[in-house]
């Protein structure tokens, strides 16, 4: 144990190092000695002598520094305010330093631009926590719409006027209500992420507040007739065989357009005679049997590697939206003339048409399996009442019992 030596200041002591020098003399470490009161577990107050280090002479500390600090602590104890030990002072200083650093970090974060926050914080978090199809869509929304318009603004400068500007830009571009809802939803999630981390002071506004909410009933009404289907397929065969193949596939399966776009040759299992959709819109995989018309379609195609797309454009690139030739053919045939927006024929009308046709032969459970729906409500939309079947069933009620059916008897035999 080091041997303490007194200084000219009462309560201030030091000990000399045996190895470390400061100049020509051995270094000294200064301490103060004072009484502190501690509350014991049983509630009694106990006073004890405490030695606390001031610091080394080589660090710039002196006996006078110890005397000043000791006077300060005694004054705090006398007045009942402030720290009464050096340990408490250090804890207070550390807490103050951490608070200042936190404030500085918050200010620095808040001064980051929206693009910086997207690159450094939100998008990496989205890639870790969301499915690839989700964060890829958000990436498209930010890269194409949100970033170019608002990316240079700081987080704290984004207010309702910036929301209005974004909505105005999306409307001017002719985007559908659903597209505007999706893009502003991505913007809302970015700002909500920043709000939860106290980068901004206000939560993002609701879709209703900025004039963007769900489009309501956007269900397609148009069912493609067999004659219209024949005309479309005939025109596509002469215009673009690649577009003909993917359109024919959709008419034969009723799949979502995105499922046809992403279909790989690994998903066409000729050995098991099944077609596999590994990841669909609702993230469920499903299988369909390879029907003779489907096998006939694939027989005219050259299978590629397992990872190759089944349906590609004429230039070999993958489909990411409905074939342009399909829209051209619909316009040339005049199939949308005089039609309302919900009654216009679009590529999604194929799926709606197939579901309507299948609902005439399949029950709700089988229809859900084929179409890839999770809820029975989707299937019920397409299952319409069969008047003839209802008439037959109702006619049975109240009919006279046949000769081979015994009349009902009560439990007592009467």
Rosetta blueprint (number, residue, H / E / L):
1 X L
2 X L
3 X L
4 X L
5 X E
6 X E
7 X L
8 X L
9 X L
10 X L
11 X L
12 X E
13 X E
14 X E
15 X E
16 X E
17 X E
18 X E
19 X E
20 X E
21 X E
22 X E
23 X L
24 X L
25 X E
26 X E
27 X E
28 X E
29 X E
30 X E
31 X E
32 X E
33 X E
34 X E
35 X E
36 X E
37 X E
38 X E
39 X E
40 X L
41 X L
42 X L
43 X L
44 X L
45 X E
46 X E
47 X E
48 X E
49 X E
50 X E
51 X E
52 X E
53 X E
54 X E
55 X E
56 X E
57 X H
58 X H
59 X H
60 X L
61 X L
62 X L
63 X H
64 X H
65 X H
66 X H
67 X H
68 X H
69 X H
70 X H
71 X H
72 X H
73 X H
74 X H
75 X H
76 X H
77 X H
78 X H
79 X H
80 X L
81 X L
82 X L
83 X L
84 X L
85 X L
86 X H
87 X H
88 X H
89 X H
90 X H
91 X H
92 X H
93 X H
94 X H
95 X H
96 X H
97 X H
98 X H
99 X H
100 X H
101 X H
102 X H
103 X H
104 X H
105 X H
106 X H
107 X H
108 X H
109 X H
110 X H
111 X L
112 X L
113 X E
114 X H
115 X H
116 X H
117 X H
118 X H
119 X H
120 X H
121 X H
122 X H
123 X H
124 X H
125 X H
126 X H
127 X H
128 X H
129 X H
130 X L
131 X L
132 X H
133 X H
134 X H
135 X H
136 X H
137 X H
138 X H
139 X H
140 X H
141 X H
142 X H
143 X H
144 X H
145 X H
146 X H
147 X H
148 X H
149 X H
150 X H
151 X L
152 X L
153 X L
154 X E
155 X H
156 X H
157 X H
158 X L
159 X L
160 X H
161 X H
162 X H
163 X H
164 X H
165 X H
166 X H
167 X H
168 X H
169 X H
170 X H
171 X H
172 X H
173 X L
174 X L
175 X L
176 X L
177 X H
178 X H
179 X H
180 X H
181 X H
182 X H
183 X H
184 X H
185 X H
186 X H
187 X H
188 X H
189 X H
190 X H
191 X H
192 X H
193 X H
194 X H
195 X H
196 X H
197 X L
198 X L
199 X L
200 X L
201 X L
202 X L
203 X L
204 X L
205 X L
206 X L
207 X L
208 X L
209 X L
210 X L
211 X L
212 X L
213 X L
214 X L
215 X L
216 X L
217 X L
218 X L
219 X L
220 X L
221 X L
222 X L
223 X L
224 X L
225 X L
226 X H
227 X H
228 X H
229 X H
230 X H
231 X H
232 X H
233 X H
234 X H
235 X H
236 X H
237 X H
238 X H
239 X H
240 X L
241 X H
242 X H
243 X H
244 X H
245 X H
246 X H
247 X H
248 X H
249 X H
250 X H
251 X H
252 X H
253 X H
254 X L
255 X L
256 X L
257 X H
258 X H
259 X H
260 X H
261 X H
262 X H
263 X L
264 X E
265 X H
266 X H
267 X H
268 X E
269 X E
270 X L
271 X L
272 X L
273 X L
274 X E
275 X E
276 X E
277 X E
278 X L
279 X L
280 X L
281 X L
282 X L
283 X L
284 X L
285 X L
286 X E
287 X E
288 X E
289 X E
290 X L
291 X L
292 X H
293 X H
294 X H
295 X H
296 X H
297 X H
298 X H
299 X H
300 X L
301 X L
302 X L
303 X L
304 X L
305 X L
306 X L
307 X L
308 X L
309 X E
310 X L
311 X L
312 X E
313 X L
314 X L
315 X L
316 X L
317 X L
318 X E
319 X L
320 X L
321 X L
322 X L
323 X L
324 X H
325 X H
326 X H
327 X H
328 X H
329 X H
330 X H
331 X H
332 X H
333 X H
334 X L
335 X L
336 X L
337 X L
338 X L
339 X L
340 X L
341 X H
342 X H
343 X H
344 X L
345 X L
346 X L
347 X L
348 X H
349 X H
350 X H
351 X H
352 X H
353 X H
354 X H
355 X H
356 X H
357 X H
358 X H
359 X L
360 X L
361 X L
362 X L
363 X L
364 X H
365 X H
366 X H
367 X H
368 X H
369 X H
370 X H
371 X H
372 X L
373 X L
374 X L
375 X L
376 X H
377 X H
378 X H
379 X H
380 X H
381 X L
382 X L
383 X L
384 X L
385 X L
386 X L
387 X H
388 X H
389 X H
390 X H
391 X H
392 X H
393 X H
394 X H
395 X H
396 X L
397 X L
398 X L
399 X L
400 X L
401 X L
402 X L
403 X L
404 X L
405 X L
406 X L
407 X L
408 X L
409 X L
410 X L
411 X L
412 X L
413 X L
414 X L
